Amino acid sequence: MTSALFVVSEEGYWAEECIEPLTTLDEAGVDVTVATPTGEPPVVDEASLDPDDVGEETAEHYREFDETDDRLNDPVPVAGEEAADYEAVVFPGGHGTEWDVNQDSDARRLLRDAVAGDDGVALVVCHAVGILAFTRDDAGEFVVEGRDVTGFPNAWEQDIVDEYDRMPDGRKLPYWVEDEVVAAGGNWDAELDSDTSVTVDGDLVTARGPGSSAAAARTLLDELGIEAPA
């Protein structure tokens, strides 16, 4: 059976970016394991459950999934996992990734190994794309250098943080994803004129944000040679 490892933030994952790909892979028969930096359950970003943004029914579905899914409630630590044991490694987004997943050496190792071999593939979504700015290959080069990628754009970030880069919850954003990925050599195009943005470059699949989550999951299945559910 095809298997996938989801590396999810304990500081705030975006519900749609985790749950939509996870359920899509479930429906396609992929065996999913969830990992977090410490092995503690990931925390959903409450902003991603706002019924005014996603609708009451969707918000309730996401919250119930977060509270009842055994994998999200009993994850494994990323340090004990190897990319070679999975056909795919998935990094859901959310601002929270900037404080834990993107800075975690084992998460970066999993990404590096997933895109280095001939068999694996990585899907990185939204703010988690920032991990590319801190991940180097065995030769010491950034894995994103020269690769075509998409991710959470500066044009959207500026509408969220204040003049001091503070989030609505008061936390200061450590960095802007687009700036860091471009500085590490990535060929950035968030396709702001498109409804969705998913980019494939070799074994690396990147997605812009929540609205691209479903398309990203289907793209990942295509890369794995699995027919997407109807």
N, C-alpha and C positions, 0 to 999 in steps of 0.2 A: 504493500500500500504506500502511495505517495505521502510524504510527511512534510510538515512545515512548522517552524518555530517562530512564534510571535514574541518579540522583545518589547515589553510594554512599560510605560512610565509609572512610577509610584508617586510622581509629583503632579500628575494631571494629564491623562490621555484624552484625546478627543473622541467621543463615543462613536460617531459615524466612521471615523478613520480606522477604528479597530474592529467594531462589531460588524460592519458591512463586509469587509474582506473575510473576517473569520467565518461568518455564516455562509458566505458564498463558497468558500473552500469546503466547509462542512457539507453543503449540498452537493458538491462535486466529488465527495468521498475522500477528501484529503484528511489525514490524521493530524490534528493541530495540538501542539504543546505551547503553553504560555510560560514565559520566563520574565522575571524582573531583576533589577540589579541586586537586591538583597534577598529575594525569594519571598518577600512580603507581598500581599495582594496589591495590584495596581489601583490607583485612585482615578476615578473619572472626573474630568473637568466639568464642574457644574454648569458652566456657560454653554457646554455642548448639549445640555438637557433642557434648554430654554424652550418651552412650548411655543413662544412667540416666534421663534426662529425655525424650529423643526416640526411644529405641530404637536398637539397634545398626545395623539396616538403614538407617534414616533418617539416622543420623549418618554412616555410610559414604557414602551417596548425596550428602549435602550437602558433605562434604569432597572427594569426587571432583569434584563440580561446581565447587567453588571452585578446585580445582587445575587443572582442564582446560578450563573454558569460556574461549574466546578473548576474549570481551568483557570478562570480569572480569580477565583477565590482561593485556589491552592496552587500557585505557580511554583516553578523551580527557579533556583538562582542561576543567572546567566553564566557565572563562573564555572559551573559544572557541565555546561553544554558545549558541543562541538558542531560546527557547521556541516561537517562531513556526514553527520548522522541524519541530516535532513536534506530534502531536495530543494527547499526554499527557506529563507530566513526573511521575516517580515518585520518592519519597524513602523508601527502606527505613529501618527503625529500627535500634536498637542503642544502647547507652550511648555508643559512640564518636562518634555524631553530635553530642553536646554539645561535643566538643572541636574538630570541624572543620566539618562540613556546616552545622550550624545557625548558625555564626559567620561563614560565608563569604559575602562580599558578592555574588559571582556566583551562588551557589546561591540566595540570597534574591531576586536579580533574576529568575532563572528561575521561581521560585515566583510572584512578583508578576506577571510577564508571563503565566504560564499561566492564572491565575485572573482576569486583567483583561480579556481579550478575549472575543469571542463564540464562538470555535472551540475553544480549548484547555481542558484539565482537568488538575488535579493530584491525585495520590494521595499522602498523607503518613501514615506508619505509626509508631506507638509513640513512641519518644523523638525521632524526627525531627519530630514534631508541635511540638516546642519551637521550631522555626524560625519558626513563626507569631508567636511573641512578639517576634521581632526584625525582621520584614519589614513594611515600610510601603508604601503605595500612592503614586501620583504626587502625591497631595494631602498626603502626610505622615502619613496615618492608618494605624494598624495594619490589615493586611488581615484579621485575625481578628476585629476589633471587630464585635460584633453577629452573628457567625456561630455556628451550632451545630457543635460539634466534639467528638470523642472523642480519647483518647490514653492514654499510660501514666500511670496514676493514682497519687496519693500513697499510697493504701492498699497498693499493691504495692511502691512504692519503699522504704517504711519497713521492709519485710522484707529488703531487700538491703543498704542502707547501715548503718553503725554510728552511734553517737551523735554522731560528728563528721562525718557525711556522707561517710565514706570507703567506697569500693567494696571488695569482697573482694580485688582486686589492689592495694589501697593508694592508688589515686588518689582525690582528693576530688571528689565530684560538684559541678560548678559551680553547678547549679540544679536545682530540681524542675520537671518539665515542666508539671504541672497548675498550680502556683502562678504561673508566668510567663505561661502562656496566659490564665489568668483575669485576671491583672493587666493584660494587653493588651486586655481586653474581650471575650474569647471566652465563648460560652455552653457551658460544659463539662458533659458527661454521659458518663462512661465506662461506664455501664450495668453496674454490677458484679454485678447479679443475672442477667445474660445470659451465655450461653456465648461469644457473639461480640458485637462492637460495631463497627459501621461506620456512619458518618454522612455524609450528602450534603447540602451546602448550596451551591447554585449550582454553580460550576465547581470546588468544593473537596470532595474526598473524604478523610475521615480514618478511621483504624483504630486500635483500642486497643492491640493487641500481637500476639505470635506466633500465637495461636490464631485471630485474626481475619484472618490474611494471605490465606487462600484465598478467604474471603468478600469481602475487599476487592478482590482481583483480578477476581472475577466482577462485582462492582459497577462497577468501572472499565470493564470490557468493555461492560456495559449502558449506561453513560454515553456510550461511544463508538459505540453502536449496533451492536455486534458480538456475535454469538451465542457464548456460552461453550462450550468443548469439553465433551463428555459425560463 
